[in-house]
């Protein structure tokens, strides 16, 4: 039986609100129309949705959810549109409200929040565990959200220092072959961590804390032989640790400390034959109380939509290779 065409109406009195909802050149509107194969007509504060019954119902739920985002003082972005569409299709748009709580406000006064349900699950895991592994593709906010939680804990005096680290040898490059002194050599590897801290804290505040020694950004090798008490420790790019390095890092944890380990097991740059410490620890530590594992998917990517599509394409390709072997 062929589905009947129908229409639904939503009243929006504020023209500015309509413009923000639909985006520049109505790009958000076009995404919703294309996704549900419906037409949206705007006349004098009335938004009319025309199409097949089920599609109209989903488009209406999408617009109502996006309007709630507006009511909370947030701008409607291309990501919030595409993610809301995904939730509506899964019948989970009510869970969008879980993303409204603010983690911290950055240096520019912008509220940092979870943008996906996967990110919210990650934040909850960080709150309730002493050691958390955030594992998933690039663009899912693993490192940035860990930084935000670290700065929040530091500002509320839950910890007395923040330590950020990552393996200093990536993509086949050895530090000895790079120009400059040690600081110059490690800086390119640590730059993403600096940038995130600058954004959250502001460059001036960040520099002040670095000079006082309460924020430390250093290669993983610098952690050896230390016990890190009363600290928030973040290990980034953990897929590029060896088994020995991962064990060394995890056993640095002292009293009153929390460790967040982030990585993407599809982006391992270790020499051939060297097993990733992150992949190994996923088996060794699962089920231990106080240790949480959160796995992100392409649905949690908050970058350009093409990034999601690229990740999905690579995952499909790797599955096909696995099946043929």
N, C-alpha and C positions, 0 to 999 in steps of 0.2 A: 504493500500500500504506500502510495507516494505521500510524503510529508507535506502538510499544508503550509502555505505562506501566511505569515502573520506580521504584526508590528507591535512595538512597545514604545512607550514615551517616558522620558525622564525630564523633569523640570529643573533647569539651572538658570537662575535669574541674573547671576553675575557674569558679565561678558569676559572679564579678566580671568575668572575661574575657568571658563570654557576654553580660552586661549591656552592656559597652562595645561589643562587636561588633554587637549588635542596636540600640543607641541608645535614647534616651528613648522610652518607650511603644512599643518595638519598631519605630521608624520605619525603620531601615535594613533590617530583616527584611522589612517590607511593600514597600519599594522593590524588593528582590530578587525577592520573590514575584510582584509585579505585572509586573516586567520580563520574567521568564521563564515566567510563567503556571504556577507550581509552588506546592506547599504545603511549608512548613517546620514541623516539629513538634519541640519540645524536651522531652526526658524524661530526668531524672537523668544529666546530663552527656553525653547523646547528642543530636546534631542530625540529624534525619532529613529528607531531601529527597524529595518524591514528585511525579512528573509524567511528561511524555513524556521519552524517553531522552535526546535531544539537549539539551533544556532542563535536565534534572537534571544532566547533565555540566557544562554552562556555569555553573549555580548553584553546583555543588561547587567548580569552579575559582575562582569569585568569592570564595567563603567562605575557601578556602585561601589565596588572595592577600591577603585582608583580615587573616587571622590572622598572616601574615608581617609585615604592617605593625605589628600589635600587638607581635610579638616584637622589633621594632626600637625599641620604647618610644614609638611614636606612637599618638595617639588615632585611632580610626576616625571620620571625619567624614562628613557627607552628601556632600561633594565627593569624598572618596576612594572612597566607595561607587559613586557615579555614574560616576566616571572609570574605576574598575576594571571595571565592567560594560562600558563602551565598549571597553576593551582586550581583555577576554575575547571579546567578539563579533568583534573583529578578529583574534583569535588571537595577541595581542601582550602578554599579561599578564606574560610573563617579563621584559619590558623595564621593568616597574615597579621592579625592583631598581636600575635606573640612577638612580632618584630619591632614593636613600638617603644620598648624600654631603652633608654639611653645608657650606653656603657660609660662614656666620658665625652666631654666637649673638647675639641681640638683648639689649637692656638688661635685659629681664625673665628672661633665661636660656633663652629659647626658641630652638631651632635653626631657622634659616632654610634651607629646602631648595627645590629645584625640585619643583613639584607636578604637572607634566605633562611629557611627552616634548618638547613644543614649548619649554617653559621650559628644559629641560636643554640642548637644541640652542642656545638663546640664550646660556646661561652658557658653553658650550663655545666659541661664536663670540667672546664677549667675551675669553676667555682667549687665543685664538689670533690676534686681529686688533687693530690699533691704532684703527680706526674701525669701529663696528658700528651698523647701523640696525635697530631693533626696531619692526616695523610690524604693527599689528593692532588689534582692538577693545578697548574699555575692559574692565578686569577681568582682563586676562591677565598682570598682574604686570610689565609692561615696565619701568615707572619704578622700582618698589620693588626689583626684582632688580638693576637697574643701580646703585641706591643701595647695596645690600648689597655688591656687588662693589667699589664705590668706597670704602666704609668699610673693607673687608677690605684693599684695596691701601694705604690710608692708614695703617692700624694696623700693617701689616707693612713700612712705610717704603719701599714701591715708588714712591709719589708723596709730595710734601710738602704738597699742598693739594687740596681738592675744590671744584669750581665747578659750581653748579647754576643753570640758566637756562631761561627759557621766554619766548615772545613775550608782551608785556604788554597787547596789544590783542586781545581775544577777544569773540566773541558780539556784535559791533557796538558795543562800548563804547570810547570814547576816554578816555584818562586825564585829559585836561583837564576833562572834565565830571564827574569823580568828586570828592567832597569830601576835604579834608585835604591834608597835605603829601605829598611824593613817596613817602616810605616807606609812609605809610598807603594811598596810592593803589595801590602795587604789591603790597602784602601779600596782598590777596585772591587775586590771580593766582598767587602763589607759595606760598600756604597748603598745598596738597597736598605740596609738596616739604619744607616745614618739618615737617609731620606725619610723613612717612616717616622723616626723619632723627631726630626725637624718639623714634620707636618703636625704631629700630635702635641709636642711640647712648645714649639717655636725655637728658632735657631739660637736665640740669646739664652733662654733658660737651659736648653740642651748643653750649650757650651759651658755654662756656669757649673752644671752638675758633672760634666766630664772633667773639668779642672779640679773639682773637689774630690774626684775619684769615686763618686757614688753611682755614676753610670760608666760602665766599661764595655767597649766594643773591641773584641779581640779574636784572633784565629783560635780554632779549637785546641791547637797544640799548647796554647798558653794555660789551659785548664789543668794540665797534668800536675799532680802532686799537691793540689789545693783542696781544702774543704770549704764549701761555700755555704756559710750560715746566714740566716736572715736575709736571703736574696731571692730575687725573681730571675730565673735563668732561662734564656731562650736559645735553643740550638736550631738554627735554620739550615736548609739544604741538607738535612740529615741523611738523605739517600746516598750521599757521597762520603759517609763515614765508613770506615772498616769495622769489623766486629770488635776489634780491640779498642778502637777509638770510642765506639758507642758504650762499651762497658766502662771505659775510663770516665767518660762524661757522666753516666748515670750514677757512678759511685762517688762523684764529687758532692752530691746533694747532702747538705747539712741541716741542722735543726732550724725550724721556722722558715724553710725555703720551699719554693715551688719551681718545677721545671716543665717547660713546654717544648716539645720537639716537633718540628714541622718538616715535611718532605714530600717528594713526588717520586714514587717508585718506578715511574715510567721514564724518568729523566736521570738515570744513573750514569755518572761520568767517570767511574772508577776504572783503573786499568783492567784489561781482560783477565779473567780468572780470579779477580778479587770480589768477594761476596759483600753485598751491602749490609752494614750493621743494622740499618732500619728494617730491611726485609727479615733479617734474622730475629730481631727483637719482637716483631709482630707475632712470632710463634712462641718465643721463650716466655714473654711476660703477660700474655693474655690470661685473664681470669684472676690476676692478683689485685686484691683490694687496695684502693688508693691510687691505682693506675688506670687511666681511661684512654680508650682508642676511639677516635672519631674519623670516619672515612667520608671524604667529600666526593661528589661526582660532577659531571659537566653541568648539572642543574644549579650548582652553587657558584659557577663562574659569573663574576660580576663585571667582566670586561665586555668588549664588543661581541655581538651575537655570533660573528664569524669565528671567534675564539672557541665558543662552545661547539660549533659545527666541525672545526678542525680537530678538536679533542675527540669528538664522537667518531670521526672518520678514522683517526689513528687507532682508537680502541677496536673498531670493527676490523681494521686491517690486521692488528695483532692477534685478534681472535681467529681470523681466517688462517693466519700463518700457524697458530697453535694447533688448529684442527688438522692441517695438512701434514704436520710433522709426525 
